[in-house]
């Protein structure tokens, strides 16, 4: 996604962003789990490739490798479809591994992203469109210390 908002991009109010967040959170969690499983299968495929290179394919089950490859490809397609469904709402998946969502918004006329991460109970932060996660600021000053990630 480009860093600039375009005219067709949805601009969220905090209420709309929160409603959308609650709707897409289960999809995001599913995509994150599928991404974790995909990564494990990718590692297994990498190990198979290494063994083939070292041993010339001796004692490699091509059937097992094909099953792993099919499952990996299936998960890739599922992740892609889920991300498209999430992003069709207008929010942006910034980091699937971290579970990070941004919602295009305006605060005092400035284009920003309302920012939420899996594990946070609600949207509490925003950042400029060029700042990213590290530039998060609390929407409510009382949330200042809850933005620290441990």
Residue pairs with C-beta under 8 A, 6 or more apart in sequence:
1 92
3 129
3 130
4 111
4 129
5 11
5 104
5 111
5 129
9 90
9 104
10 89
10 90
10 104
11 104
11 105
11 106
12 20
12 90
12 91
12 103
12 104
12 105
12 114
13 105
14 105
14 114
14 123
14 139
16 103
17 91
17 103
17 105
17 114
17 116
17 123
18 122
18 123
20 89
20 90
20 91
20 103
21 91
21 101
21 103
21 116
21 122
21 123
23 89
24 85
24 86
24 89
24 91
24 101
25 118
27 82
27 85
27 86
28 82
28 86
28 93
28 96
28 99
28 101
28 118
29 99
29 118
30 82
31 78
31 79
31 82
31 83
31 86
31 93
31 96
32 96
32 97
32 99
32 118
34 75
34 78
34 79
34 82
35 75
35 79
35 96
35 97
37 75
38 72
38 75
38 76
38 79
41 68
41 71
41 72
41 75
42 72
44 68
45 65
45 68
45 69
45 72
48 60
48 65
48 68
51 59
51 60
52 60
79 96
83 93
83 96
86 93
86 101
87 93
90 103
90 104
91 101
91 102
91 103
92 101
92 102
92 103
92 104
92 113
93 100
93 101
94 100
94 101
94 102
94 132
94 133
95 133
98 117
98 118
99 117
99 118
99 119
100 115
100 116
100 117
100 118
100 133
101 115
101 116
101 117
102 113
102 114
102 115
102 116
103 113
103 114
103 115
103 116
103 123
104 111
104 112
104 113
105 111
105 112
105 113
105 114
105 126
106 112
107 126
110 128
111 128
111 129
112 126
112 127
112 128
112 129
113 126
113 127
113 128
113 129
114 123
114 125
114 126
114 139
115 123
115 125
115 126
115 127
115 133
115 136
116 122
116 123
116 124
116 125
117 133
117 149
123 139
124 138
124 139
124 140
124 143
124 146
124 147
125 136
125 137
125 138
125 139
125 143
125 147
126 136
126 137
126 139
127 133
127 135
127 136
127 137
128 135
136 147
137 147
138 144
138 146
138 147
